[in-house]
Amino acid sequence: MKLPENARFSTVCLHAGQEPDPSTGAIITPIYQTSTYVQEELGRHKGYEYARTQNPTRAALEGNLAAIEGGRAGFAFASGMAAINAIASMLKSGDHVIVSDNVYGGTFRLFDKVLTRYQLSFSYVDTGDLDATERAFTPSTRMLFVETPSNPVMRITDLARAADLAHSRGALLVVDNTFASPVLQQPVALGADLVTHSTTKYLNGHSDSVGGVVIAVRESDVEWLRFVQNAAGAILSPFDSWLVLRGTKTLPIRMAQHCATGRALAQFVEAHPKVQKVYYPGLPSHPQHALAARQMKDFGGMLAFDLGSLDAAARLLKNVRLLALAESLGGVESLISHPATMTHASVPSEHRNALGITDGLVRISAGLEDVEDLKEDLTQALRSV
Ligand SMILES: Cc1ncc(COP(=O)(O)O)c(C=O)c1O
């Protein structure tokens, strides 16, 4: 079994990075649950010395994810936040970073509460507005860190233009591609230098693993990330690597269904009289629908909508039965959450309100249940609002 050089996307997802196991022929990469490797003699070994540094299961996943994103190499970490922290380790004291203003709350917390202690500075800008983004550059800006679609109000950033802007100012473009997944959006092809994911979400896809990855394009970044992955040691475990590898085999077909259900639910809530506003890039009412249609293959399984008040949101969340009230996204089960008190609780309330993350906002991660069951659940829960 050999992956053809011109293999298409679904084939790459299934096979890249994985050869049948050389010792047994096992078609699935085994979980190499070992901490060390026996060496033949001093200085002679099979390329594996210690499992923080190299692990065959993790290496298979890293090769798989690098191929899926079209990068030079990938590095798997213990969580999405550990992956973002590894990217931040490329910065030096005095550097400045421009960040999408409604970035994931945990990313904001890491930047604002931890990394500012190390003389790094961050400006939070609507990167959907590239003129505003351009104005935020300073002579010390080293990175433009973008999340698109953003969480949870689905703001879109034009990645090709953002890459040109960053590069013209000597900065790197970093894209958190967690929400779209590489099925819908390929940041490297649009000029990104680094792509990161919380593999906890669509890449694993089954709500049974926490992990992160960074995919790099430039050789110097690959070298640094390899060094820092080993030096700081926040590696993904062999078992989690194996789970994510299993997830990427079905990523394209799962994403097709997540998108179909996401779109159907967005249309359903948009037509509901108790819903005041819907955020879904696939709706023509989304202010950046045309850009999303150009940049993304489809619009994803994430949507958010505003019910006008905390009381209305709380009633809906109390009364859903099939949709599970939980943080996270991208799994097979549909989840519903309240960004203001859950994922974005670490963002100050004035900042949250300015971004549209109001007390009445509810977010759904559309899973793989029958969409009619999900609509029936929302219909009965919305009666209590
Ligand atoms: C867009 C995005 N990036 C990064 C993260 C952090 O990932 P993790 O929870 O795996 O650390 C999350 C988590 O929700 C996320 O939604």
The ligand as a Gaussian input file, in Angstrom:
#p B3LYP/6-31G(d) Opt

LIG

0 1
 C      -10.451000      27.980000      18.160000
 C       -9.792000      27.307000      19.322000
 N       -8.455000      27.330000      19.420000
 C       -7.814000      26.733000      20.455000
 C       -8.510000      26.102000      21.452000
 C       -7.757000      25.466000      22.609000
 O       -7.725000      24.096000      22.456000
 P       -7.635000      23.046000      23.670000
 O       -8.914000      23.145000      24.444000
 O       -7.443000      21.732000      22.982000
 O       -6.461000      23.425000      24.506000
 C       -9.897000      26.039000      21.389000
 C      -10.650000      25.348000      22.447000
 O      -11.865000      25.429000      22.533000
 C      -10.561000      26.662000      20.297000
 O      -11.902000      26.661000      20.197000

